[in-house]
Amino acid sequence: MRADQPSARERDILEAWITETTPDEIVAAWADQAYTLRELVGALHRAGVTEGRWTWKLNRWVENPEAAEP
């Protein structure tokens, strides 16, 4: 999550997380302070995981939190 250059394993974990997770799980992990949404989006970008089930929504929310619901 915080690696500047994620390993292949870390990338696979992030890709699996964003592909298989539900919005409730994303919010629950955020509420448990596992990450901020900005940290999650940054980690996904650093890992090259820019397409996925929820990436567009996360990007939109981070860019303009008032315009999108989490």
N, C-alpha and C positions, 0 to 999 in steps of 0.2 A: 504494500500500500504506500509506503514512503520511500521506496528505492528510487534513486535517480535514474538508474538503468535496470529495469526489472529483468530477472532471469527468465528463461523460457518457462520454467515451472510457475513462477509468479504470474507471468502473462496468462498461462493456461488457467490458473486459479481465478484471476480477474475476469477472464472471458467466460468461464463457467458460471461465476457469480452473477454477472450482468445478464447472461443469457437465460439462466434458469431461475432467477429470483423473482419474487413478486414485489409489487409496490409496498406491501405491508412489511416485507422483510427488509427492504431498503430503508424504510423509515424506522423500523425497530432497531436496526444496527446503528443508525444515526442517533436515535434516542438513547441507546446504550453507550453513546460516545465512542463507537468503534472508529468513526471518521466523521468529518464534516462533509457536506455535499461537495464543496470545492475540492477537498482532498480526494474524494472518490473520483470526481471528474478528472482531476489532474493525474491520478494514478492510471486511469483508463487511457488517457492521452499518451502518457509516457510509455505505456505498454503497447501502444498502437491499436488498442481496442476502441475503435471509434464508431463501430456499427454494432447494434445489438437492440434487443427488445426495448430497453429503457434509456439508451444513451441520448437520443434526441431530446427526451423530456428533461433529463438531468442537465444537459447543456443549456437548454432554454431557461431552466430555473436558475442556474448559476449566473447566466448572463443578465437576467432580469427577474429577480425573485417576486416582484410585485405583479408581473404579468402572467405568471404560471403557478399553478398549485404544485406542491411537492409530490 
